[in-house]
Amino acid sequence: MARDDKVEPGPEEALPMLRWLRILVTSLAVVMGVGVLAIAGLLWLRLSEAPLPELPEQIALPEGAAPAAVTFARNWVVVVTETGEVLLYDRQGRLKDRVQP
């Protein structure tokens, strides 16, 4: 049988192809690992602290009240304090309603 009649390459001929395949698979694994770490890092940075929107200057909270949540509606600003009290202000900053928990 002549050398050209071989269907499968021998180990000496397949070795360079296996080495190239190993390099490709390893580089793919490294790139995927770096990508996953980058996505996890970005999520951690973006979601670590959600900034509370600043209250407009014309709104004055009652003494000792600290805002826990602020909602801006078309004509109203709703502030929920850390004690659970709901304060309803108009756009001019006047306190319109107060709901105790």
Secondary structure, DSSP 8 states (H G I E B T S, - for coil): --GGG-SS--HHHHHHHHHHHHHHHHHHHHHHHHHHHHHHHHHHHHHS--------TT----TT--EEEEEE-SSEEEEEETTS-EEEEETTS-EEEEE--
